[in-house]
Amino acid sequence: MNNEDLFAAQADAVPKELTAVASSKASAEESLLGKENVVGVGVGLKIKGGEPTATPSVMVLVSQKMPKDLLASADTIPKTVDGKPTDVLEVGHLFAGGSQQLMETQEVDALTLATRIRPARPGFSVGHFKITAGTIGAGAYDLSPLPGIPPRYYILSNNHVLANSNNANVGDPILQPGRFDGGTAPADVIGRLARFVPIKFDGTCNYVDAAVAEVPFHLIDRDIYWNGYPATAAKAAAIGMIVKKTGRTTNFTTGRVTALAATVNVNYGGGQVAKFCNQVITTNMSAGGDSGSMVLDLENNPVGLLFAGSSVATILNPIALVQLALQVRVWP
């Protein structure tokens, strides 16, 4: 099995109770994504009164819920798909969380985590020298057999934070804090871009928006500000799971997982839209500049890498796929 197969096998895993709706979602995904106002499709439990019920559903993610009489008949969401119920979840317009459009609305003066810190800690500002700013997700090291001596150590964050959405070269300087937060070269260079997973803008599936920057061992900690150390390598998200993160813009926040195995279209600015498959959707727990934050469950198990969202929802890459794609570990 090659890496691409492994990605698909791991990413497609959903809880047993959602397997049937996941199959229905896959068969209807293309037609649902073609409807006006639909920005994604996933699986989850039907939500009533803001709380998940016990009804497995195909979750149709829309930018805005609209009255039926304002939609063409071809754009209305069917009540069932392949005999399985649907639920419409409003998620807003999805942007990569470090995009210039969002960052321009942020005030930096009151942001504690937008400062310079050595050794750097996850949760604080970081960025490629040409971008605004994002968040350090974790300290990491090369994925190699245990026990052993790691040859290199890294800051883990998003491609669009550390690799400028593909527009970067290995070896480029990484600033802490990010440029938007006053970071300059060479004074605030903490490391160099080591590797990244290219983002595809051709309509094919992406699984992760992720990159690592190599840093001297003594300049990065793994203690996430206000959250502590990761307790395991990864834990699969589950519908209704309460999760938490610390990020550069909104500090410590919590959210609830609302959809799994989601396919979403994410705007990267400049007319570039990328399709991401098998993503985790949560309630809103972020804003521009929080991209790259590690999202944990309440027992500090890593669940996802935050990379995009809106004013009503946040999007995560499953953290197991991030580590596999970049060949790094965040634990032990």
C-alpha positions in Angstrom: 0.0 0.0 0.0 1.5 3.4 -1.0 1.1 6.6 0.9 -1.8 7.8 -1.2 -3.7 4.5 -0.5 -2.8 4.8 3.2 -4.1 8.4 3.3 -7.4 7.3 1.8 -7.8 4.3 4.1 -7.1 6.3 7.2 -9.1 9.4 6.2 -12.2 7.4 5.2 -12.5 5.7 8.6 -15.7 6.8 10.3 -17.5 5.5 13.4 -19.5 2.3 12.7 -22.8 4.0 13.3 -22.1 6.5 10.4 -20.8 3.9 7.9 -24.1 3.7 6.0 -24.6 7.4 5.7 -20.9 7.8 4.6 -21.6 5.5 1.7 -24.7 7.5 0.7 -22.8 10.7 1.1 -20.1 9.5 -1.2 -22.6 8.5 -3.9 -24.4 11.9 -3.8 -21.4 14.2 -3.1 -20.8 15.4 -6.6 -24.5 16.3 -7.2 -24.8 18.0 -3.8 -21.6 20.1 -4.3 -23.0 21.3 -7.6 -25.9 23.0 -5.9 -25.9 26.8 -5.3 -24.9 27.8 -1.8 -23.4 24.3 -1.0 -19.7 24.5 0.1 -19.3 21.0 1.5 -20.7 17.6 2.3 -20.0 15.4 5.3 -21.6 12.9 7.8 -22.8 13.4 11.3 -25.9 13.4 13.5 -28.9 15.5 12.7 -28.8 18.7 14.8 -32.0 20.0 16.4 -32.0 23.1 18.7 -28.3 23.4 18.4 -27.7 19.8 19.8 -26.9 16.6 18.0 -29.6 13.9 18.0 -29.2 10.2 17.5 -30.1 10.3 13.8 -27.2 9.6 11.4 -27.4 12.0 8.5 -25.7 13.3 5.4 -24.6 16.7 6.4 -24.9 19.3 3.6 -22.8 22.3 4.4 -24.1 25.6 3.1 -22.7 29.1 3.2 -26.1 30.4 4.4 -29.4 28.8 5.1 -32.0 30.2 2.8 -35.8 29.9 2.5 -36.8 27.4 -0.2 -38.7 29.9 -2.2 -35.5 31.8 -2.8 -33.8 28.8 -4.3 -34.3 27.2 -7.7 -35.8 23.8 -7.5 -32.5 22.3 -8.7 -30.7 23.9 -5.8 -32.9 22.7 -3.0 -31.5 20.1 -0.6 -33.4 16.8 -0.8 -34.7 15.5 2.6 -33.1 12.1 1.9 -30.1 10.8 -0.1 -30.1 7.2 -1.1 -32.8 6.7 1.6 -30.7 8.4 4.3 -31.8 11.6 6.0 -30.0 14.9 5.2 -29.3 17.8 7.5 -28.3 21.3 6.4 -25.5 22.9 8.4 -24.7 26.5 7.9 -20.9 27.0 7.9 -20.5 30.4 6.1 -17.9 31.1 3.4 -14.8 29.0 4.2 -11.4 30.7 4.1 -7.9 29.4 4.9 -7.5 31.0 8.3 -4.3 32.9 7.7 -5.6 34.6 4.5 -4.9 38.3 4.0 -8.6 39.0 3.8 -9.2 37.8 7.3 -6.0 39.1 8.8 -6.7 42.7 7.7 -9.7 42.7 10.1 -7.6 41.7 13.1 -6.4 44.1 15.7 -2.9 43.1 17.0 -2.4 45.4 20.0 -4.3 43.3 22.6 -3.0 39.9 21.3 -0.8 38.3 24.0 0.2 35.4 21.7 1.4 37.8 18.9 4.6 38.4 20.8 8.2 37.1 20.5 8.9 34.1 22.8 12.0 31.9 23.2 11.8 29.0 23.4 8.8 29.3 21.2 5.6 27.6 22.4 2.7 26.2 20.4 -0.2 28.7 20.4 2.1 31.7 19.6 2.4 33.7 16.3 4.7 32.4 13.5 4.9 32.7 9.8 6.9 32.5 6.5 8.7 35.8 6.1 6.3 36.8 3.2 3.0 36.1 4.9 1.0 37.9 7.7 0.9 35.5 10.7 -0.4 32.1 11.8 0.0 29.9 14.8 2.6 27.3 16.0 0.7 24.1 16.2 3.2 21.8 17.9 6.8 20.9 18.3 7.7 17.8 16.3 10.5 15.6 15.2 11.2 13.1 12.4 9.0 10.0 12.1 11.5 7.2 12.7 11.6 3.9 14.6 11.4 4.1 18.3 13.6 4.1 20.3 16.1 6.3 18.5 17.8 9.7 18.3 15.8 12.2 16.2 18.0 13.9 13.7 15.9 17.1 13.4 13.3 19.1 15.3 10.4 21.2 13.8 7.7 23.7 14.2 4.4 22.2 12.8 1.8 24.5 11.2 0.0 24.9 7.9 1.4 25.2 4.4 -0.2 28.6 4.0 1.5 29.7 7.3 5.0 28.3 6.8 5.1 27.8 3.0 3.1 30.8 1.8 0.5 28.5 0.0 3.2 26.8 -2.1 4.9 30.0 -3.0 8.1 29.3 -1.0 11.3 27.4 -1.2 12.8 24.9 1.3 15.2 26.9 3.4 13.1 30.1 3.5 13.3 32.0 6.8 10.4 31.5 9.3 9.7 34.4 11.7 8.4 34.2 15.3 6.4 36.3 15.7 5.0 36.5 12.2 5.6 39.5 10.0 2.1 41.0 10.8 3.0 40.9 14.5 6.3 42.8 14.1 8.6 39.9 13.2 11.6 40.9 11.1 14.6 39.1 9.5 17.2 38.3 10.7 16.3 39.3 14.3 13.2 37.1 14.6 14.2 34.2 12.4 13.5 31.0 14.4 14.1 28.4 11.7 13.9 27.5 8.1 11.1 25.9 6.0 11.9 22.1 5.9 9.1 20.5 3.9 5.4 21.0 3.0 2.6 19.2 1.4 1.7 21.1 -1.8 -1.9 22.4 -2.0 -3.6 21.4 -5.3 -6.0 24.0 -6.8 -7.1 21.8 -9.7 -10.3 20.4 -8.1 -8.7 17.2 -6.9 -8.7 16.2 -3.3 -6.3 17.6 -0.8 -6.1 16.0 2.6 -3.9 18.4 4.6 -2.7 22.0 4.6 0.6 21.3 6.5 4.3 22.2 6.7 7.2 22.0 9.1 10.1 24.4 9.7 13.3 23.0 11.1 14.4 24.8 14.3 17.2 24.3 16.8 16.1 22.0 19.6 16.3 24.5 22.3 14.1 27.0 20.5 10.9 25.0 20.4 8.8 23.6 23.3 5.9 21.0 23.0 4.0 22.5 25.9 0.9 24.1 24.2 0.1 27.4 25.9 -2.9 27.0 28.3 -3.3 23.4 27.2 -0.2 21.4 28.1 1.6 18.6 26.4 0.0 16.2 23.9 -1.0 13.0 25.7 -0.9 10.7 22.6 0.0 10.8 19.0 -3.5 11.1 17.7 -7.2 10.4 18.4 -10.0 10.2 15.8 -12.6 12.8 16.0 -16.2 11.8 17.0 -19.5 13.6 16.5 -20.3 15.6 19.6 -16.7 15.5 20.9 -15.7 18.7 22.8 -12.3 20.0 21.5 -10.0 22.9 22.5 -7.1 24.9 21.1 -4.8 27.8 21.8 -4.2 30.1 18.8 -2.5 33.4 18.0 -5.8 35.4 17.6 -8.6 34.0 19.7 -6.3 32.5 22.5 -8.0 29.5 24.3 -11.2 28.4 22.8 -13.4 25.3 22.7 -15.7 23.8 20.1 -17.8 20.7 19.3 -17.3 18.3 16.4 -20.4 18.6 14.1 -19.4 16.6 10.9 -16.8 14.1 9.8 -15.5 12.8 6.5 -16.3 16.2 5.0 -15.5 17.4 1.5 -15.2 21.2 1.5 -14.2 24.0 -0.9 -11.8 26.4 0.8 -11.0 29.9 -0.5 -7.3 30.9 -0.4 -7.8 34.4 -1.9 -6.8 35.6 -5.3 -9.4 33.4 -6.9 -7.8 30.2 -5.7 -10.1 27.6 -4.2 -8.9 24.2 -3.0 -11.0 21.1 -2.5 -10.3 19.2 0.8 -11.6 15.7 1.5 -12.2 13.8 4.7 -12.0 16.9 7.0 -13.4 17.5 10.5 -15.9 20.3 11.0 -16.4 21.9 14.4 -18.5 24.8 15.7 -16.7 28.2 15.5 -13.6 28.2 17.6 -11.1 30.4 15.5 -10.5 33.5 13.5 -7.9 34.7 11.0 -4.4 34.1 12.4 -5.3 30.9 14.3 -4.3 28.7 11.4 -1.9 26.0 12.4 -3.3 25.6 15.9 -3.3 22.0 17.3 -6.9 21.0 18.3 -7.1 18.6 21.2 -9.8 16.7 23.1 -10.3 17.4 26.7 -7.7 14.7 27.7 -5.1 16.4 25.5 -5.2 13.9 22.7 -4.4 15.6 19.4 -7.4 15.5 17.1 -6.7 17.9 14.2 -4.7 20.7 12.7 -6.8 23.9 12.3 -6.5 25.4 8.9 -9.7 27.1 7.8 -13.1 28.4 8.8 -15.7 31.1 8.9 -17.6 33.0 11.6 -19.7 30.0 12.3 -17.5 26.9 11.7 -13.9 25.7 11.9 -12.2 23.1 9.6 -9.5 20.7 10.8 -7.1 18.2 9.0 -7.1 14.9 10.9 -3.8 15.0 12.8 -2.9 11.4 12.0 -2.8 12.4 8.3 -0.8 15.5 9.0 2.0 13.5 10.7 1.9 10.8 8.0 2.1 13.4 5.2 5.0 15.2 6.7 6.7 12.2 8.3 6.9 13.7 11.7 5.8 12.8 15.3 4.2 15.1 17.9 4.4 12.4 20.6 6.0 10.7 22.5 
